Amino acid sequence: MAQADSKVLVLGALAGVAGIGLAVVCYRGLRSKRRSSWPGFYLNSNNEQGTGLMLVDGPGMPRGQVEVLERLEALIQCVSELKEEMKSLKNALPTLQDHLREELRGRDEVRRASPHHRTTPTRRKRAAGSITGPRAGGRSSEEAESEGGYITALTDSEEEDEELSDGQQSDKEQPADQLSVLLERIDNLRKGTDSEKRESLDLLLQQREEFGQSSSFLWRLTRAYCDVHDISYTLEEKKSHAETGKKIGEEAVGLNPTCADSHQWYAIMCGIMAEYDTVQNKIKNGYIFKDHLDKAIELKPQDPLSYYLLGRWCYAVAQLSWIERKVAATLFGEPPSASIEDALKNFLKVEELNPGYSKLNYVYLAKCYRDIGQRERAKKMCEAACSMKAESKEDEEAQKELDLLCPALGV
């Protein structure tokens, strides 16, 4: 603490003590002039607080006045105690600066002795410059040394905080790097065989406890359940993967509502669950499917998969019977609405973003053109689909559709 600051503090404390003492003297003087005419008072020389004043209820004194006087008496006692505390503070102030200086010197010596907290010559020079510069003018060498030690200790503390911060950053970066490596491996496994897809799901489940708060991890886990659902054989296994995948997808969307992939794969799992639910839940999942697919397109408008899925939804809704629409209206108030033109628009968007996106996209383009009466364009789409090899189960599904569609169109 600087000497000037100490003087200001001492003067302020003395002024407070003097002011309180003056108030007490004036109040007692005023009280001594009046108490002889107030009923309900008598002097008590044995009063421990030293005020010499006791209160009793007098016949000519209202109760309200007695309460006021009791509060005044308590106030006087508090003021007396405060006065004593201020005196103690006044006596302690002269030695406070010395205690602070000694404590800071001791800390400085401990830090200088430690090899992990030694300041570099540049920092010592900077600390010395800050003391001997204009701000240190008018101070004694002892004060400068004291403050210099304090600055050195503070600088060391800052360095320690920086090292700790760097360490924490490394800890944060390390899991992030591990997550990136894991996700890259998962994406590669998904392109492989059925056994590799199952391995992908197992690996994600093993790491869920560590990375379960990452939306990038969760939507891939949802996707893995979708993949394993497709390659499973029994109905019970398929339904189990669909239910679990839908729950994970919902969790991913809740964790990060701005992740387009989370919305996309949650929508896909809702569509898959429609195969195993009641009619009411099928329609409900259809609405959820559409809402999250729209959100995925809003967040990631250049993803052809979302437009392909939306085209499939529009085409399915356009094919709903009158009875199915009435059921939807009864359960939810408003039936889903879409036309063949809406479906065609989305399938064309897929082709625009990624020409030759898939064999099945060409098949649905052919169906849409056929339904609106444009047979020549439908034939061209069939020819484009037939020119593509069947490399996946989806392509095999597309080929079955083509085997029925091409003869009907005369291809």
N, C-alpha and C positions, 0 to 999 in steps of 0.2 A: 504494500500500500504506500502511495506517495505521501510525503510529509504534508503537502498542501491539503490533500484529501483528509488526512488525519485531523488537521486543525479545524477544517470545516465540520467534521463529524463531532469533535469535542465541543466546539462552540454551539452547535445545534443542540447537543445533549444538555449543555449547561443552560442554554436559553429555555429549553423545555422544563428543566428542574426549577429554574427561577420563576417561570410563568406559573407553574403549578403551585409552588410554594406561596407566591403572591396571591393566587386565587384563594388558597386555604386561609391565609391570614386575613384577607378581606372578608371572607365568608364568616369566619369565627368572630371577627370584630363586629360585624353586623348582627350576628346571632346574640352576642353578649349584651348588645344594647336593647334587644327585644325580648329576651327570654324572661326577664323579670315581669313583663306584662302578659306573658302567655300562660294560661293554665295548662296543667298537665306536664310540667317540667320540674325536675329537681336535679341538683348537682350531685355527682357521685365521684368522689376522689379515688375510689377503688376500681374504676373502669379500666380494664386491661388495655383497651385501645388508646387510652390517653385523651379522649375527647372531653371527658368530664361532664358528659351529658347523657341523661337517661330519659325515656319517655314513659309516661303513664297516661291513662285515659282520665281526663278531668270532666267534671259535670258540665262545664261551660264550653267544652271543645267538641266540635263535630267529628264524627269518625273519619270523614274524608281528609280533614286536616291532619289527623294522626297518621294516616297512611302516607301522606305527602312528606311529613317530617321523618317517618321511618325510612323512606327512600333517600331522603337527604342525608340521614345519618349513615346509611350504607355507602352512599357516594363519598362521604368524607373518609370512611375507612379505606375505600379503594384508592382514593387519591393519596392517602398516607402510605399505603403499600407501594404504590407506583413511585412515590418520592424516594422510598428506600431502594427500590430497584434501580432508579436512575443514579442514585449515589454510588451503588455498586458498579454500574456501568462506567461512571466517571472515573472511578479508581482503576478499572481494568483497561481503559483505553490507552493510557501511556505505554503499556507493555504489549499491547496487541500487535503493533508493528514489528517489534523485535521477535515475537513468537512466529509471525508469518515469515519473516526473513530466514529464521533458523530452519523452519520446516521446509521452505523452498530450497535452501542450500543442501539440506540432507537428501532431498529427492534428486537434486541435480548430481550430487556425488555418487549416489547409487546408480543412476543411469549412465554416468560417464564410466563407472567401473565395469559395467556390463558390456561385453563385446557385441551384443546384439542391439544395443541402443546408443552406440557412439555416433556422433554427428560427423559428417564429412567436413573437410576443410572449407569447402564452398559454403556449406550451411553455417559453419561457425563464423565465417567472414560476414555472411549476410546478417546473422544475428548480432554480431558486433557492430556492423554498420547501422543497424536499426537503433542501437543504443547510443552510439557516439554521434549520430546524425542530429539534425535540428530538433527532433523531438526530445532528445536527452539533455538539451541545454538547460543549465541552471540546476542540475541535480548533482548530488555528491557521487563520488566514485563507488561508494558502498551501495547506494541505491541502484546505480547503473549495473553493478555486478549482480545485485539481487535480481533485478528485472531481466538481466541477460540470462541468468540461470533459469528463470521462469520461461523465457522465450525458447531456450534450448530444449527444455523439458516438453514444452508444448509442441515444438517441431518434431521431436522424437515421437510424441504421441500421435501426431498426424501421420508420420511415416508408418507407425504400427497399424493405424487404422487403414491406411492405403494397402498395406500388405494383407491385412485381414480381408479387405474388400476384394482384392485380387484373388485371394484364396476362395472366397465365396463365389466369385464369378466363375472360377475354374470348376468349382463343384457344380454350378448350374450348367455350364457348357458341356461338361462331361456326360451327364445323362442325355442332354440334347443330342450330342454326337452319337451316343449309343442308340438312341431312338431312331435317328436318321439311318444308321446302318441296319437296324432291325427292319424298318419299313422298306428299305431298298431290297432286302432279302425276301420279304414277304411278297413284294410286287413281282419279283423274279420267279418265285415258287408258283405263283398263281398262273403263270404262262405255261407251266409244265404239265405233267401227267396228273391223273386223279389222285395218286398217292402223294404227290407233292402238294396238291391242294389240301389234302387232309393234314399233311405235315405243317402247312401254313397255319391252319386253324389251331393245331396243338401248340405250336410255337407262340402264337398270340395269347393263348390261354395261360401259358406258363409265365408270360411277361405282363399279364394284366395288372397284377398288384403294383408293379413298379411304374407302369406307364398308363394306367387306367384313367388318369385325369387329362389325357391328351385327346382332342377330338380327332386328330389325324390317325391315332391308334384305334380309336373306337369305331370309326366308320370302316376301317379296313377289317376290323373284327366282324362287323355286320356283313361286309362283303364276303368274308370267308365262310360265314354261316350260310349265305346264299349259295356259294359255290358247292359246299359240301351237301347242301340240300339237293342240288341238282344231280349229284352223282350217287346219292343214297338210293337204296333199293326198296326198303320196307316203308310202308305208309307211316308207321309209328315214328321211325327215325326221321323221315322227311318233316312230319308235323312238329316234332321236337325241335329240330334245327330252325324251322320257320318261326316258332313261338319265341325261342331264345334270341334269334337274330333280330326280331322286331323289338324286343325289349332293349337290346343293346343299341339299336338304331335310335330309339326314342331317347335313351340316355345321351347319345352323342349329340343329338339336336339340342337337348336341354343344356348340355355343357357349353356348346358354342353355336348359337343360333345363326351366326354369320358364315358358317362353313357350308358351301354348296354341296360338297360330296356327302356330308352327313344327311342333308335333306334328301338327296338323290337316292341313297341306299336305304334310308328309312322308308321312302316311298316304294321302292322295289320290294322290301320285305312286307309292306302292307298289301301289295298286290299278290305276293306269294301266299300270304295267309288267307286270302279270299278263297283259295282252293279247299280249305279245311274248316271254314266257319259256317255259321248259319246264314240264311238269306239276309237277315237284318245286318249282321256284322259284315257280310260281303259288301253290301251297299255302303255301310259306314266306312269301311276300309277304302272303298272307291273314292269317297270324298276326301279322306285323308291323303290318299295317293295323289290326287290332283292338286291339293293345296301345297304339299311339300315339293312336288315337281315344279309348280309355278315358282316357288321360292328358290329352288335350285337354279332355274333358268334366269331369274332376276339377279342372283349372285354370281352366276358363271354363264353368261349368255353365249359363249362360244363352244360349249360342250355338246357334241352331236348326240350323245347317248340320251340326254334329257329330252331332246326334241323327238328322237325315235320313240322313247317311252310314252311321251305325250301323244304322239301320233297313234300309237297302239291303243291308248285310252280313248281317244276321240273316235277311232274306228269302232271299238267295242260298244261305246255309248250310242253311236249312230245306228248300231244293229239291234239295240234293245227293242223288245216287243212292247206293245201297248200295255199288256198286263204288268210287265216288269217296271215300266215307267209309273204305273199307278201304285204299285207297291212302294217304290221309292218315294213318291209324293205323299203317301199315307204315313210312312215312317219318319220322314225328314222334312215334310212341308214343301219341298221343291225338288223335282227329279233332276238328275244330271242332264246337261244339255250339250250336244256337240253334233256336228254334221260330217259327212264324207269330205266336204271341202276343207273343213278344219283339219281333218286327218291328213289329207293330201298336202296341205300347206306345211305341216310339220315334217312329213317325210321328204318333201322337197328341200326344206331347210337343212336336213341332215346331209343330203347330197351336195348342197351348196357348201357347207362347212367342210365336208370330207367326202369327195367323190369316190364312189365305189366303197362306201362305208361297210356294207354287209349284204350278203345274198338275200337275207330276209327283208331288208329295207326295200330292195328292188321288187320283191314279191308283193309287198303291201302297196307300193306305188302302182304296180300292175292292177291290183284289186280295186284301188281307188279310181283309176282311169276307166276300168271296166264298168264300175258302178255308176259313173256319171256319163257313160256312153261314148267315151273316147277310146275305141277299140285299138286303133293303130298305135297310139301311145302305150296302151297296155301291152301290146305285142312286143314293142321295143324294150319295155321293162322286163318282160319275161326272157327275152333273148340276152339281155345284160345279166340277168340272174343266172341263166344257164351257162354263161361263159365263166362263171366263178366256180372254183373248186369247193367241195364240201370238206371243211377242215375241222368243224366242231359239231356238237350236238345241235346247236342252233341252225347251222348250215344243213344238217340232215333234216331238221324240221322244215326248212325252206324248200328243200328238194321234194319232199312229200307234197307240199302245197303246189309246187310247179307241175308235178306229175298230174295233178287234177286240173290245174288252171290252163296249162298250155293247150291241151286238146280242145277245151271249150272255146279258146280264142283262135284256134286254127294255126297254132305255131308249130 
